[in-house]
Amino acid sequence: MLRFWQDKQRAINGRRRIAESDLLGLAIIGGSVGALLARQMFRHKTRKEPFSTYLLLILVAQIGGLIGWFLL
């Protein structure tokens, strides 16, 4: 969530932004729920494509992995 807030502040202030690949990388390593919450809280990157699609795919993959883990 912190990195989304920082990126939003940078966007507001016209400063260099955080790369979308970095934000998606944080989602991949377990921050997908926080990323989705931050998008809504800060109203940041809510309509950005393909970022939104990638983030949802990451979340679905993580949920699938958890389901698979617990069913084994």
Predicted model as a PDB file, atoms N, CA, C, CB and O in Angstrom, pLDDT in the B-factor column:
MODEL        1                                                                  
ATOM      1  N   MET A   1       0.819  -1.189   0.000  1.00 92.00           N  
ATOM      2  CA  MET A   1       0.000   0.000   0.000  1.00 92.00           C  
ATOM      3  C   MET A   1       0.866   1.257   0.000  1.00 92.00           C  
ATOM      4  CB  MET A   1      -0.934  -0.004   1.200  1.00 92.00           C  
ATOM      5  O   MET A   1       0.527   2.260  -0.627  1.00 92.00           O  
ATOM      6  N   LEU A   2       1.968   1.186   0.701  1.00 94.00           N  
ATOM      7  CA  LEU A   2       2.847   2.344   0.805  1.00 94.00           C  
ATOM      8  C   LEU A   2       3.344   2.799  -0.562  1.00 94.00           C  
ATOM      9  CB  LEU A   2       4.029   2.025   1.706  1.00 94.00           C  
ATOM     10  O   LEU A   2       3.357   3.995  -0.851  1.00 94.00           O  
ATOM     11  N   ARG A   3       3.747   1.861  -1.398  1.00 96.00           N  
ATOM     12  CA  ARG A   3       4.295   2.231  -2.707  1.00 96.00           C  
ATOM     13  C   ARG A   3       3.222   2.858  -3.608  1.00 96.00           C  
ATOM     14  CB  ARG A   3       4.901   0.996  -3.394  1.00 96.00           C  
ATOM     15  O   ARG A   3       3.536   3.733  -4.414  1.00 96.00           O  
ATOM     16  N   PHE A   4       1.961   2.422  -3.482  1.00 95.00           N  
ATOM     17  CA  PHE A   4       0.892   3.038  -4.260  1.00 95.00           C  
ATOM     18  C   PHE A   4       0.670   4.467  -3.792  1.00 95.00           C  
ATOM     19  CB  PHE A   4      -0.412   2.223  -4.144  1.00 95.00           C  
ATOM     20  O   PHE A   4       0.461   5.361  -4.612  1.00 95.00           O  
ATOM     21  N   TRP A   5       0.714   4.692  -2.491  1.00 96.00           N  
ATOM     22  CA  TRP A   5       0.565   6.041  -1.959  1.00 96.00           C  
ATOM     23  C   TRP A   5       1.713   6.917  -2.431  1.00 96.00           C  
ATOM     24  CB  TRP A   5       0.501   6.018  -0.424  1.00 96.00           C  
ATOM     25  O   TRP A   5       1.504   8.061  -2.834  1.00 96.00           O  
ATOM     26  N   GLN A   6       2.935   6.374  -2.379  1.00 97.00           N  
ATOM     27  CA  GLN A   6       4.091   7.143  -2.825  1.00 97.00           C  
ATOM     28  C   GLN A   6       3.971   7.492  -4.312  1.00 97.00           C  
ATOM     29  CB  GLN A   6       5.389   6.358  -2.564  1.00 97.00           C  
ATOM     30  O   GLN A   6       4.280   8.614  -4.714  1.00 97.00           O  
ATOM     31  N   ASP A   7       3.526   6.542  -5.118  1.00 96.00           N  
ATOM     32  CA  ASP A   7       3.372   6.807  -6.547  1.00 96.00           C  
ATOM     33  C   ASP A   7       2.307   7.864  -6.786  1.00 96.00           C  
ATOM     34  CB  ASP A   7       3.017   5.521  -7.298  1.00 96.00           C  
ATOM     35  O   ASP A   7       2.471   8.723  -7.653  1.00 96.00           O  
ATOM     36  N   LYS A   8       1.235   7.814  -6.041  1.00 95.00           N  
ATOM     37  CA  LYS A   8       0.173   8.816  -6.168  1.00 95.00           C  
ATOM     38  C   LYS A   8       0.715  10.201  -5.815  1.00 95.00           C  
ATOM     39  CB  LYS A   8      -1.032   8.458  -5.257  1.00 95.00           C  
ATOM     40  O   LYS A   8       0.441  11.172  -6.520  1.00 95.00           O  
ATOM     41  N   GLN A   9       1.475  10.296  -4.738  1.00 97.00           N  
ATOM     42  CA  GLN A   9       2.046  11.579  -4.343  1.00 97.00           C  
ATOM     43  C   GLN A   9       3.018  12.097  -5.396  1.00 97.00           C  
ATOM     44  CB  GLN A   9       2.751  11.454  -2.994  1.00 97.00           C  
ATOM     45  O   GLN A   9       3.048  13.292  -5.690  1.00 97.00           O  
ATOM     46  N   ARG A  10       3.804  11.200  -5.955  1.00 97.00           N  
ATOM     47  CA  ARG A  10       4.728  11.600  -7.019  1.00 97.00           C  
ATOM     48  C   ARG A  10       3.970  12.095  -8.240  1.00 97.00           C  
ATOM     49  CB  ARG A  10       5.640  10.431  -7.407  1.00 97.00           C  
ATOM     50  O   ARG A  10       4.388  13.062  -8.876  1.00 97.00           O  
ATOM     51  N   ALA A  11       2.870  11.450  -8.571  1.00 95.00           N  
ATOM     52  CA  ALA A  11       2.056  11.881  -9.711  1.00 95.00           C  
ATOM     53  C   ALA A  11       1.480  13.276  -9.462  1.00 95.00           C  
ATOM     54  CB  ALA A  11       0.915  10.869  -9.977  1.00 95.00           C  
ATOM     55  O   ALA A  11       1.486  14.123 -10.355  1.00 95.00           O  
ATOM     56  N   ILE A  12       0.992  13.507  -8.266  1.00 96.00           N  
ATOM     57  CA  ILE A  12       0.415  14.803  -7.914  1.00 96.00           C  
ATOM     58  C   ILE A  12       1.465  15.902  -8.002  1.00 96.00           C  
ATOM     59  CB  ILE A  12      -0.189  14.759  -6.505  1.00 96.00           C  
ATOM     60  O   ILE A  12       1.187  17.004  -8.473  1.00 96.00           O  
ATOM     61  N   ASN A  13       2.677  15.589  -7.542  1.00 98.00           N  
ATOM     62  CA  ASN A  13       3.745  16.580  -7.482  1.00 98.00           C  
ATOM     63  C   ASN A  13       4.584  16.659  -8.758  1.00 98.00           C  
ATOM     64  CB  ASN A  13       4.637  16.277  -6.323  1.00 98.00           C  
ATOM     65  O   ASN A  13       5.546  17.425  -8.818  1.00 98.00           O  
ATOM     66  N   GLY A  14       4.230  15.878  -9.770  1.00 97.00           N  
ATOM     67  CA  GLY A  14       4.953  15.922 -11.031  1.00 97.00           C  
ATOM     68  C   GLY A  14       6.353  15.343 -10.965  1.00 97.00           C  
ATOM     69  O   GLY A  14       7.215  15.703 -11.766  1.00 97.00           O  
ATOM     70  N   ARG A  15       6.581  14.461 -10.026  1.00 98.00           N  
ATOM     71  CA  ARG A  15       7.901  13.843  -9.869  1.00 98.00           C  
ATOM     72  C   ARG A  15       7.963  12.520 -10.597  1.00 98.00           C  
ATOM     73  CB  ARG A  15       8.234  13.643  -8.390  1.00 98.00           C  
ATOM     74  O   ARG A  15       6.958  12.021 -11.104  1.00 98.00           O  
ATOM     75  N   ARG A  16       9.172  11.953 -10.640  1.00 98.00           N  
ATOM     76  CA  ARG A  16       9.374  10.661 -11.296  1.00 98.00           C  
ATOM     77  C   ARG A  16       8.548   9.597 -10.589  1.00 98.00           C  
ATOM     78  CB  ARG A  16      10.874  10.270 -11.304  1.00 98.00           C  
ATOM     79  O   ARG A  16       8.534   9.519  -9.361  1.00 98.00           O  
ATOM     80  N   ARG A  17       7.857   8.776 -11.383  1.00 97.00           N  
ATOM     81  CA  ARG A  17       6.917   7.787 -10.868  1.00 97.00           C  
ATOM     82  C   ARG A  17       7.591   6.453 -10.585  1.00 97.00           C  
ATOM     83  CB  ARG A  17       5.781   7.590 -11.848  1.00 97.00           C  
ATOM     84  O   ARG A  17       8.704   6.193 -11.042  1.00 97.00           O  
ATOM     85  N   ILE A  18       6.906   5.623  -9.831  1.00 96.00           N  
ATOM     86  CA  ILE A  18       7.347   4.252  -9.567  1.00 96.00           C  
ATOM     87  C   ILE A  18       6.901   3.407 -10.750  1.00 96.00           C  
ATOM     88  CB  ILE A  18       6.762   3.696  -8.203  1.00 96.00           C  
ATOM     89  O   ILE A  18       5.750   3.498 -11.178  1.00 96.00           O  
ATOM     90  N   ALA A  19       7.786   2.597 -11.274  1.00 97.00           N  
ATOM     91  CA  ALA A  19       7.473   1.783 -12.450  1.00 97.00           C  
ATOM     92  C   ALA A  19       6.340   0.806 -12.139  1.00 97.00           C  
ATOM     93  CB  ALA A  19       8.725   1.015 -12.926  1.00 97.00           C  
ATOM     94  O   ALA A  19       6.276   0.224 -11.056  1.00 97.00           O  
ATOM     95  N   GLU A  20       5.448   0.643 -13.118  1.00 96.00           N  
ATOM     96  CA  GLU A  20       4.349  -0.307 -12.945  1.00 96.00           C  
ATOM     97  C   GLU A  20       4.887  -1.713 -12.710  1.00 96.00           C  
ATOM     98  CB  GLU A  20       3.421  -0.292 -14.172  1.00 96.00           C  
ATOM     99  O   GLU A  20       4.293  -2.488 -11.961  1.00 96.00           O  
ATOM    100  N   SER A  21       6.005  -2.044 -13.344  1.00 97.00           N  
ATOM    101  CA  SER A  21       6.594  -3.371 -13.149  1.00 97.00           C  
ATOM    102  C   SER A  21       7.006  -3.578 -11.699  1.00 97.00           C  
ATOM    103  CB  SER A  21       7.801  -3.562 -14.069  1.00 97.00           C  
ATOM    104  O   SER A  21       6.922  -4.694 -11.186  1.00 97.00           O  
ATOM    105  N   ASP A  22       7.448  -2.524 -11.038  1.00 97.00           N  
ATOM    106  CA  ASP A  22       7.802  -2.630  -9.614  1.00 97.00           C  
ATOM    107  C   ASP A  22       6.551  -2.856  -8.769  1.00 97.00           C  
ATOM    108  CB  ASP A  22       8.544  -1.356  -9.138  1.00 97.00           C  
ATOM    109  O   ASP A  22       6.560  -3.669  -7.845  1.00 97.00           O  
ATOM    110  N   LEU A  23       5.479  -2.139  -9.086  1.00 97.00           N  
ATOM    111  CA  LEU A  23       4.232  -2.318  -8.338  1.00 97.00           C  
ATOM    112  C   LEU A  23       3.672  -3.723  -8.548  1.00 97.00           C  
ATOM    113  CB  LEU A  23       3.192  -1.264  -8.763  1.00 97.00           C  
ATOM    114  O   LEU A  23       3.189  -4.354  -7.607  1.00 97.00           O  
ATOM    115  N   LEU A  24       3.741  -4.207  -9.788  1.00 97.00           N  
ATOM    116  CA  LEU A  24       3.265  -5.564 -10.061  1.00 97.00           C  
ATOM    117  C   LEU A  24       4.171  -6.604  -9.403  1.00 97.00           C  
ATOM    118  CB  LEU A  24       3.190  -5.812 -11.576  1.00 97.00           C  
ATOM    119  O   LEU A  24       3.692  -7.639  -8.941  1.00 97.00           O  
ATOM    120  N   GLY A  25       5.469  -6.336  -9.360  1.00 97.00           N  
ATOM    121  CA  GLY A  25       6.398  -7.248  -8.693  1.00 97.00           C  
ATOM    122  C   GLY A  25       6.080  -7.391  -7.217  1.00 97.00           C  
ATOM    123  O   GLY A  25       6.163  -8.490  -6.668  1.00 97.00           O  
ATOM    124  N   LEU A  26       5.719  -6.298  -6.571  1.00 97.00           N  
ATOM    125  CA  LEU A  26       5.326  -6.365  -5.162  1.00 97.00           C  
ATOM    126  C   LEU A  26       4.043  -7.175  -4.995  1.00 97.00           C  
ATOM    127  CB  LEU A  26       5.139  -4.950  -4.588  1.00 97.00           C  
ATOM    128  O   LEU A  26       3.879  -7.897  -4.012  1.00 97.00           O  
ATOM    129  N   ALA A  27       3.143  -7.049  -5.955  1.00 97.00           N  
ATOM    130  CA  ALA A  27       1.900  -7.838  -5.907  1.00 97.00           C  
ATOM    131  C   ALA A  27       2.220  -9.324  -6.043  1.00 97.00           C  
ATOM    132  CB  ALA A  27       0.917  -7.392  -7.030  1.00 97.00           C  
ATOM    133  O   ALA A  27       1.631 -10.157  -5.355  1.00 97.00           O  
ATOM    134  N   ILE A  28       3.150  -9.648  -6.931  1.00 97.00           N  
ATOM    135  CA  ILE A  28       3.511 -11.049  -7.163  1.00 97.00           C  
ATOM    136  C   ILE A  28       4.071 -11.703  -5.903  1.00 97.00           C  
ATOM    137  CB  ILE A  28       4.529 -11.151  -8.297  1.00 97.00           C  
ATOM    138  O   ILE A  28       3.793 -12.871  -5.634  1.00 97.00           O  
ATOM    139  N   ILE A  29       4.852 -10.963  -5.138  1.00 96.00           N  
ATOM    140  CA  ILE A  29       5.474 -11.560  -3.952  1.00 96.00           C  
ATOM    141  C   ILE A  29       4.559 -11.527  -2.726  1.00 96.00           C  
ATOM    142  CB  ILE A  29       6.772 -10.842  -3.635  1.00 96.00           C  
ATOM    143  O   ILE A  29       5.008 -11.726  -1.597  1.00 96.00           O  
ATOM    144  N   GLY A  30       3.274 -11.271  -2.967  1.00 93.00           N  
ATOM    145  CA  GLY A  30       2.314 -11.394  -1.871  1.00 93.00           C  
ATOM    146  C   GLY A  30       1.530 -10.140  -1.545  1.00 93.00           C  
ATOM    147  O   GLY A  30       0.735 -10.135  -0.605  1.00 93.00           O  
ATOM    148  N   GLY A  31       1.739  -9.086  -2.301  1.00 94.00           N  
ATOM    149  CA  GLY A  31       1.054  -7.842  -1.982  1.00 94.00           C  
ATOM    150  C   GLY A  31      -0.162  -7.546  -2.828  1.00 94.00           C  
ATOM    151  O   GLY A  31      -0.578  -6.392  -2.930  1.00 94.00           O  
ATOM    152  N   SER A  32      -0.742  -8.571  -3.442  1.00 95.00           N  
ATOM    153  CA  SER A  32      -1.862  -8.314  -4.356  1.00 95.00           C  
ATOM    154  C   SER A  32      -3.091  -7.774  -3.621  1.00 95.00           C  
ATOM    155  CB  SER A  32      -2.231  -9.594  -5.104  1.00 95.00           C  
ATOM    156  O   SER A  32      -3.764  -6.878  -4.132  1.00 95.00           O  
ATOM    157  N   VAL A  33      -3.387  -8.289  -2.462  1.00 94.00           N  
ATOM    158  CA  VAL A  33      -4.553  -7.794  -1.713  1.00 94.00           C  
ATOM    159  C   VAL A  33      -4.320  -6.344  -1.288  1.00 94.00           C  
ATOM    160  CB  VAL A  33      -4.832  -8.687  -0.465  1.00 94.00           C  
ATOM    161  O   VAL A  33      -5.216  -5.508  -1.403  1.00 94.00           O  
ATOM    162  N   GLY A  34      -3.129  -6.053  -0.803  1.00 94.00           N  
ATOM    163  CA  GLY A  34      -2.790  -4.679  -0.436  1.00 94.00           C  
ATOM    164  C   GLY A  34      -2.831  -3.744  -1.629  1.00 94.00           C  
ATOM    165  O   GLY A  34      -3.256  -2.595  -1.509  1.00 94.00           O  
ATOM    166  N   ALA A  35      -2.389  -4.233  -2.782  1.00 95.00           N  
ATOM    167  CA  ALA A  35      -2.422  -3.423  -4.007  1.00 95.00           C  
ATOM    168  C   ALA A  35      -3.857  -3.089  -4.390  1.00 95.00           C  
ATOM    169  CB  ALA A  35      -1.723  -4.161  -5.167  1.00 95.00           C  
ATOM    170  O   ALA A  35      -4.158  -1.950  -4.748  1.00 95.00           O  
ATOM    171  N   LEU A  36      -4.735  -4.069  -4.317  1.00 94.00           N  
ATOM    172  CA  LEU A  36      -6.138  -3.812  -4.652  1.00 94.00           C  
ATOM    173  C   LEU A  36      -6.782  -2.838  -3.666  1.00 94.00           C  
ATOM    174  CB  LEU A  36      -6.926  -5.125  -4.675  1.00 94.00           C  
ATOM    175  O   LEU A  36      -7.549  -1.961  -4.063  1.00 94.00           O  
ATOM    176  N   LEU A  37      -6.470  -2.995  -2.399  1.00 95.00           N  
ATOM    177  CA  LEU A  37      -7.004  -2.068  -1.391  1.00 95.00           C  
ATOM    178  C   LEU A  37      -6.464  -0.657  -1.600  1.00 95.00           C  
ATOM    179  CB  LEU A  37      -6.657  -2.556   0.024  1.00 95.00           C  
ATOM    180  O   LEU A  37      -7.208   0.319  -1.505  1.00 95.00           O  
ATOM    181  N   ALA A  38      -5.169  -0.556  -1.883  1.00 95.00           N  
ATOM    182  CA  ALA A  38      -4.551   0.751  -2.085  1.00 95.00           C  
ATOM    183  C   ALA A  38      -5.129   1.456  -3.298  1.00 95.00           C  
ATOM    184  CB  ALA A  38      -3.046   0.607  -2.239  1.00 95.00           C  
ATOM    185  O   ALA A  38      -5.320   2.672  -3.279  1.00 95.00           O  
ATOM    186  N   ARG A  39      -5.411   0.701  -4.356  1.00 94.00           N  
ATOM    187  CA  ARG A  39      -5.998   1.309  -5.557  1.00 94.00           C  
ATOM    188  C   ARG A  39      -7.305   1.999  -5.217  1.00 94.00           C  
ATOM    189  CB  ARG A  39      -6.229   0.251  -6.649  1.00 94.00           C  
ATOM    190  O   ARG A  39      -7.576   3.097  -5.703  1.00 94.00           O  
ATOM    191  N   GLN A  40      -8.107   1.367  -4.392  1.00 93.00           N  
ATOM    192  CA  GLN A  40      -9.391   1.954  -4.030  1.00 93.00           C  
ATOM    193  C   GLN A  40      -9.224   3.093  -3.023  1.00 93.00           C  
ATOM    194  CB  GLN A  40     -10.314   0.882  -3.460  1.00 93.00           C  
ATOM    195  O   GLN A  40      -9.866   4.135  -3.154  1.00 93.00           O  
ATOM    196  N   MET A  41      -8.376   2.901  -2.030  1.00 94.00           N  
ATOM    197  CA  MET A  41      -8.183   3.921  -1.000  1.00 94.00           C  
ATOM    198  C   MET A  41      -7.649   5.232  -1.584  1.00 94.00           C  
ATOM    199  CB  MET A  41      -7.227   3.404   0.072  1.00 94.00           C  
ATOM    200  O   MET A  41      -8.113   6.317  -1.234  1.00 94.00           O  
ATOM    201  N   PHE A  42      -6.669   5.110  -2.476  1.00 94.00           N  
ATOM    202  CA  PHE A  42      -6.002   6.289  -3.013  1.00 94.00           C  
ATOM    203  C   PHE A  42      -6.538   6.695  -4.384  1.00 94.00           C  
ATOM    204  CB  PHE A  42      -4.518   6.039  -3.104  1.00 94.00           C  
ATOM    205  O   PHE A  42      -6.088   7.682  -4.966  1.00 94.00           O  
ATOM    206  N   ARG A  43      -7.513   5.920  -4.901  1.00 91.00           N  
ATOM    207  CA  ARG A  43      -8.063   6.160  -6.242  1.00 91.00           C  
ATOM    208  C   ARG A  43      -6.926   6.351  -7.243  1.00 91.00           C  
ATOM    209  CB  ARG A  43      -8.999   7.403  -6.242  1.00 91.00           C  
ATOM    210  O   ARG A  43      -6.828   7.361  -7.940  1.00 91.00           O  
ATOM    211  N   HIS A  44      -6.085   5.338  -7.276  1.00 90.00           N  
ATOM    212  CA  HIS A  44      -4.868   5.399  -8.092  1.00 90.00           C  
ATOM    213  C   HIS A  44      -4.761   4.156  -8.963  1.00 90.00           C  
ATOM    214  CB  HIS A  44      -3.612   5.539  -7.200  1.00 90.00           C  
ATOM    215  O   HIS A  44      -4.840   3.033  -8.465  1.00 90.00           O  
ATOM    216  N   LYS A  45      -4.583   4.357 -10.243  1.00 90.00           N  
ATOM    217  CA  LYS A  45      -4.435   3.281 -11.230  1.00 90.00           C  
ATOM    218  C   LYS A  45      -5.674   2.383 -11.302  1.00 90.00           C  
ATOM    219  CB  LYS A  45      -3.210   2.436 -10.897  1.00 90.00           C  
ATOM    220  O   LYS A  45      -5.562   1.184 -11.557  1.00 90.00           O  
ATOM    221  N   THR A  46      -6.835   2.959 -11.080  1.00 89.00           N  
ATOM    222  CA  THR A  46      -8.059   2.156 -11.090  1.00 89.00           C  
ATOM    223  C   THR A  46      -8.546   1.857 -12.506  1.00 89.00           C  
ATOM    224  CB  THR A  46      -9.151   2.869 -10.316  1.00 89.00           C  
ATOM    225  O   THR A  46      -9.243   0.864 -12.717  1.00 89.00           O  
ATOM    226  N   ARG A  47      -8.194   2.693 -13.475  1.00 88.00           N  
ATOM    227  CA  ARG A  47      -8.628   2.468 -14.854  1.00 88.00           C  
ATOM    228  C   ARG A  47      -7.458   2.197 -15.795  1.00 88.00           C  
ATOM    229  CB  ARG A  47      -9.413   3.665 -15.351  1.00 88.00           C  
ATOM    230  O   ARG A  47      -7.638   2.135 -17.011  1.00 88.00           O  
ATOM    231  N   LYS A  48      -6.297   2.042 -15.251  1.00 89.00           N  
ATOM    232  CA  LYS A  48      -5.087   1.864 -16.058  1.00 89.00           C  
ATOM    233  C   LYS A  48      -5.024   0.442 -16.610  1.00 89.00           C  
ATOM    234  CB  LYS A  48      -3.822   2.173 -15.221  1.00 89.00           C  
ATOM    235  O   LYS A  48      -5.060  -0.531 -15.856  1.00 89.00           O  
ATOM    236  N   GLU A  49      -4.928   0.333 -17.940  1.00 95.00           N  
ATOM    237  CA  GLU A  49      -4.768  -0.971 -18.588  1.00 95.00           C  
ATOM    238  C   GLU A  49      -3.428  -1.005 -19.300  1.00 95.00           C  
ATOM    239  CB  GLU A  49      -5.930  -1.253 -19.586  1.00 95.00           C  
ATOM    240  O   GLU A  49      -2.999   0.031 -19.809  1.00 95.00           O  
ATOM    241  N   PRO A  50      -2.758  -2.115 -19.364  1.00 96.00           N  
ATOM    242  CA  PRO A  50      -3.156  -3.447 -18.908  1.00 96.00           C  
ATOM    243  C   PRO A  50      -2.840  -3.712 -17.430  1.00 96.00           C  
ATOM    244  CB  PRO A  50      -2.475  -4.487 -19.755  1.00 96.00           C  
ATOM    245  O   PRO A  50      -2.986  -4.838 -16.955  1.00 96.00           O  
ATOM    246  N   PHE A  51      -2.410  -2.674 -16.707  1.00 95.00           N  
ATOM    247  CA  PHE A  51      -2.038  -2.840 -15.303  1.00 95.00           C  
ATOM    248  C   PHE A  51      -3.140  -3.524 -14.502  1.00 95.00           C  
ATOM    249  CB  PHE A  51      -1.714  -1.490 -14.684  1.00 95.00           C  
ATOM    250  O   PHE A  51      -2.867  -4.458 -13.749  1.00 95.00           O  
ATOM    251  N   SER A  52      -4.375  -3.072 -14.653  1.00 94.00           N  
ATOM    252  CA  SER A  52      -5.493  -3.636 -13.890  1.00 94.00           C  
ATOM    253  C   SER A  52      -5.691  -5.114 -14.189  1.00 94.00           C  
ATOM    254  CB  SER A  52      -6.777  -2.874 -14.193  1.00 94.00           C  
ATOM    255  O   SER A  52      -5.931  -5.915 -13.285  1.00 94.00           O  
ATOM    256  N   THR A  53      -5.590  -5.465 -15.453  1.00 96.00           N  
ATOM    257  CA  THR A  53      -5.748  -6.867 -15.845  1.00 96.00           C  
ATOM    258  C   THR A  53      -4.636  -7.725 -15.262  1.00 96.00           C  
ATOM    259  CB  THR A  53      -5.766  -7.000 -17.371  1.00 96.00           C  
ATOM    260  O   THR A  53      -4.892  -8.812 -14.744  1.00 96.00           O  
ATOM    261  N   TYR A  54      -3.405  -7.241 -15.345  1.00 97.00           N  
ATOM    262  CA  TYR A  54      -2.271  -7.992 -14.790  1.00 97.00           C  
ATOM    263  C   TYR A  54      -2.437  -8.196 -13.288  1.00 97.00           C  
ATOM    264  CB  TYR A  54      -0.945  -7.262 -15.078  1.00 97.00           C  
ATOM    265  O   TYR A  54      -2.180  -9.282 -12.769  1.00 97.00           O  
ATOM    266  N   LEU A  55      -2.868  -7.148 -12.598  1.00 96.00           N  
ATOM    267  CA  LEU A  55      -3.048  -7.252 -11.150  1.00 96.00           C  
ATOM    268  C   LEU A  55      -4.119  -8.284 -10.801  1.00 96.00           C  
ATOM    269  CB  LEU A  55      -3.421  -5.886 -10.559  1.00 96.00           C  
ATOM    270  O   LEU A  55      -3.949  -9.059  -9.859  1.00 96.00           O  
ATOM    271  N   LEU A  56      -5.200  -8.299 -11.540  1.00 95.00           N  
ATOM    272  CA  LEU A  56      -6.255  -9.287 -11.285  1.00 95.00           C  
ATOM    273  C   LEU A  56      -5.778 -10.701 -11.611  1.00 95.00           C  
ATOM    274  CB  LEU A  56      -7.510  -8.955 -12.108  1.00 95.00           C  
ATOM    275  O   LEU A  56      -6.121 -11.648 -10.903  1.00 95.00           O  
ATOM    276  N   LEU A  57      -4.990 -10.852 -12.675  1.00 97.00           N  
ATOM    277  CA  LEU A  57      -4.433 -12.168 -13.005  1.00 97.00           C  
ATOM    278  C   LEU A  57      -3.503 -12.673 -11.905  1.00 97.00           C  
ATOM    279  CB  LEU A  57      -3.679 -12.106 -14.335  1.00 97.00           C  
ATOM    280  O   LEU A  57      -3.511 -13.858 -11.572  1.00 97.00           O  
ATOM    281  N   ILE A  58      -2.712 -11.779 -11.352  1.00 97.00           N  
ATOM    282  CA  ILE A  58      -1.827 -12.152 -10.243  1.00 97.00           C  
ATOM    283  C   ILE A  58      -2.654 -12.631  -9.053  1.00 97.00           C  
ATOM    284  CB  ILE A  58      -0.929 -10.956  -9.829  1.00 97.00           C  
ATOM    285  O   ILE A  58      -2.339 -13.655  -8.447  1.00 97.00           O  
ATOM    286  N   LEU A  59      -3.711 -11.891  -8.719  1.00 97.00           N  
ATOM    287  CA  LEU A  59      -4.570 -12.265  -7.598  1.00 97.00           C  
ATOM    288  C   LEU A  59      -5.225 -13.625  -7.838  1.00 97.00           C  
ATOM    289  CB  LEU A  59      -5.645 -11.195  -7.370  1.00 97.00           C  
ATOM    290  O   LEU A  59      -5.257 -14.463  -6.937  1.00 97.00           O  
ATOM    291  N   VAL A  60      -5.743 -13.848  -9.036  1.00 97.00           N  
ATOM    292  CA  VAL A  60      -6.384 -15.130  -9.359  1.00 97.00           C  
ATOM    293  C   VAL A  60      -5.374 -16.271  -9.251  1.00 97.00           C  
ATOM    294  CB  VAL A  60      -6.998 -15.091 -10.782  1.00 97.00           C  
ATOM    295  O   VAL A  60      -5.694 -17.336  -8.723  1.00 97.00           O  
ATOM    296  N   ALA A  61      -4.161 -16.051  -9.747  1.00 97.00           N  
ATOM    297  CA  ALA A  61      -3.123 -17.085  -9.662  1.00 97.00           C  
ATOM    298  C   ALA A  61      -2.782 -17.387  -8.205  1.00 97.00           C  
ATOM    299  CB  ALA A  61      -1.854 -16.645 -10.425  1.00 97.00           C  
ATOM    300  O   ALA A  61      -2.600 -18.548  -7.836  1.00 97.00           O  
ATOM    301  N   GLN A  62      -2.695 -16.347  -7.380  1.00 96.00           N  
ATOM    302  CA  GLN A  62      -2.383 -16.554  -5.965  1.00 96.00           C  
ATOM    303  C   GLN A  62      -3.511 -17.287  -5.251  1.00 96.00           C  
ATOM    304  CB  GLN A  62      -2.116 -15.215  -5.279  1.00 96.00           C  
ATOM    305  O   GLN A  62      -3.254 -18.167  -4.430  1.00 96.00           O  
ATOM    306  N   ILE A  63      -4.740 -16.937  -5.551  1.00 96.00           N  
ATOM    307  CA  ILE A  63      -5.879 -17.640  -4.947  1.00 96.00           C  
ATOM    308  C   ILE A  63      -5.881 -19.094  -5.400  1.00 96.00           C  
ATOM    309  CB  ILE A  63      -7.223 -16.951  -5.325  1.00 96.00           C  
ATOM    310  O   ILE A  63      -6.103 -19.996  -4.593  1.00 96.00           O  
ATOM    311  N   GLY A  64      -5.632 -19.326  -6.699  1.00 96.00           N  
ATOM    312  CA  GLY A  64      -5.545 -20.694  -7.204  1.00 96.00           C  
ATOM    313  C   GLY A  64      -4.443 -21.484  -6.536  1.00 96.00           C  
ATOM    314  O   GLY A  64      -4.612 -22.663  -6.227  1.00 96.00           O  
ATOM    315  N   GLY A  65      -3.310 -20.831  -6.313  1.00 96.00           N  
ATOM    316  CA  GLY A  65      -2.206 -21.497  -5.624  1.00 96.00           C  
ATOM    317  C   GLY A  65      -2.560 -21.861  -4.189  1.00 96.00           C  
ATOM    318  O   GLY A  65      -2.215 -22.942  -3.712  1.00 96.00           O  
ATOM    319  N   LEU A  66      -3.241 -20.965  -3.511  1.00 95.00           N  
ATOM    320  CA  LEU A  66      -3.667 -21.240  -2.124  1.00 95.00           C  
ATOM    321  C   LEU A  66      -4.673 -22.391  -2.080  1.00 95.00           C  
ATOM    322  CB  LEU A  66      -4.289 -19.971  -1.484  1.00 95.00           C  
ATOM    323  O   LEU A  66      -4.587 -23.272  -1.224  1.00 95.00           O  
ATOM    324  N   ILE A  67      -5.619 -22.372  -3.005  1.00 96.00           N  
ATOM    325  CA  ILE A  67      -6.603 -23.443  -3.049  1.00 96.00           C  
ATOM    326  C   ILE A  67      -5.907 -24.778  -3.319  1.00 96.00           C  
ATOM    327  CB  ILE A  67      -7.672 -23.157  -4.127  1.00 96.00           C  
ATOM    328  O   ILE A  67      -6.187 -25.782  -2.663  1.00 96.00           O  
ATOM    329  N   GLY A  68      -5.000 -24.772  -4.290  1.00 96.00           N  
ATOM    330  CA  GLY A  68      -4.234 -25.994  -4.600  1.00 96.00           C  
ATOM    331  C   GLY A  68      -3.415 -26.461  -3.422  1.00 96.00           C  
ATOM    332  O   GLY A  68      -3.329 -27.664  -3.171  1.00 96.00           O  
ATOM    333  N   TRP A  69      -2.821 -25.558  -2.702  1.00 95.00           N  
ATOM    334  CA  TRP A  69      -1.986 -25.884  -1.540  1.00 95.00           C  
ATOM    335  C   TRP A  69      -2.826 -26.598  -0.467  1.00 95.00           C  
ATOM    336  CB  TRP A  69      -1.336 -24.593  -0.953  1.00 95.00           C  
ATOM    337  O   TRP A  69      -2.408 -27.608   0.098  1.00 95.00           O  
ATOM    338  N   PHE A  70      -4.000 -26.055  -0.208  1.00 94.00           N  
ATOM    339  CA  PHE A  70      -4.832 -26.611   0.863  1.00 94.00           C  
ATOM    340  C   PHE A  70      -5.572 -27.881   0.451  1.00 94.00           C  
ATOM    341  CB  PHE A  70      -5.829 -25.579   1.318  1.00 94.00           C  
ATOM    342  O   PHE A  70      -6.011 -28.645   1.310  1.00 94.00           O  
ATOM    343  N   LEU A  71      -5.714 -28.110  -0.840  1.00 92.00           N  
ATOM    344  CA  LEU A  71      -6.389 -29.327  -1.299  1.00 92.00           C  
ATOM    345  C   LEU A  71      -5.452 -30.509  -1.422  1.00 92.00           C  
ATOM    346  CB  LEU A  71      -7.051 -29.080  -2.622  1.00 92.00           C  
ATOM    347  O   LEU A  71      -5.908 -31.644  -1.555  1.00 92.00           O  
ATOM    348  N   LEU A  72      -4.155 -30.270  -1.381  1.00 81.00           N  
ATOM    349  CA  LEU A  72      -3.197 -31.389  -1.506  1.00 81.00           C  
ATOM    350  C   LEU A  72      -3.098 -32.194  -0.263  1.00 81.00           C  
ATOM    351  CB  LEU A  72      -1.836 -30.889  -1.862  1.00 81.00           C  
ATOM    352  O   LEU A  72      -2.340 -33.162  -0.213  1.00 81.00           O  
TER     353      LEU A  72                                                      
ENDMDL                                                                          
END                                                                             
